[in-house]
Amino acid sequence: MSDFHEVSFPVAIGLEAEGGPERHVNIVETSNGFEHRNSARRNSRCRYSVPLINRDADELHELKTFFEARGGKLFGFRFKDYSDFQSCPPMQAISPNDQVIGTGGGSVTSFQLVKLYADALGSWVRAINKPIAGTVQIAVDGAPATGWSVDATSGVVSFDTAPEAGAQITAGFAFEVPVRFDVDRLPVQLSTTWIGSAGEIQLIEVRV
């Protein structure tokens, strides 16, 4: 049985979340003051904190239902990070030319959706495993492509016919982050006015 549920965290509750990527870097300082730095993990891992203050009773009930249905930490789920949820910056429109996802080889028919984070001195390529159904756009050498499909549970794009050798495959998309709860309890407190809180709920990215 899969330990991941293809269901999204409640949108209205997740909108106010704070968080983002976390990097682990080991730093050793030498006796003369210089540092040796080494990344302990190849990829970043996102963490989120969801504030649950002054929520109405129905929202808290929705969250409790979601928490129980996931078994707390047991099953992962999808979470929309509103600071980074598409192939282009959040305030721009998605285009099929946003991200390069591969180069045709004449026989390759499958390509993984990815997002590149880069500047003049560094870069990191993030695999996109949870695209949002209906948002994916694909182009081949800049022209909108036909004869393809995408697996919304893995982010793999499959062509009916392999793109020609040397053809650039690009994509635009919206996506969610695979996460799980990082708490074992949900401390809901409700007032007589049907307004309540549950502190802050922690979420952490998982590999799928």
C-alpha positions, 0 to 999 in steps of 0.5 A: 500500500502506498504511503502517499495520498493524492489529495491536497491540503485544504486551500484556505488553511494553507494559504497563510503558511510560511516556509520554504527550502531548507539546506543542511551545510556542515561547516568546519572552522580551521585554527586560522579562521577559514571555513570548510563547507560541505553540503550534507544533502544534495537537494533542499527539503521544504518545511512549512508552518501553518498558523491556526489562529482565529479560525472558524469551527468548520475550518478546524473541523476540516483540518481535523478530518484531513489530519485523521484521514492521513493518520497524522504523520503516516500518509503524505499528501500534496501541499500548494506553496503559494510562494513557489507553485509554478514553472515561472514566477508566481505573478506571471502567466505559465508558458510552455517555454518556461522550463527545459525538461530535455532534448530529443534523442530520436527514441526517448519518449519520456521526460521528467518535469523539472524546474531550474533555479539559477543565477550567474554563479550557481544552479539547482534542478528540482524534479517536479513530481506533483504537477497540477492536472490541467496546467501542464503545457508542452512545446518542442523547439518552441512550438506547442506540442501534440500527442503527449500526456503527463502523469500527475502523480509522478510528473513524467511527460510521455510522447506518443512518438519520440521527438526528433534528435536534438529537439528541445523539449520545454514545459510550463506547469503549476505544481504542489509539494509532496509533504506530510504532517510533522506533528503527532497531535492537533491541539484544537481550542474552540471558544463559545463564539465558534472561533478557535485555534490549533497553534501551528501545524508543521509540514515537511517535504517527503520524497516520492 
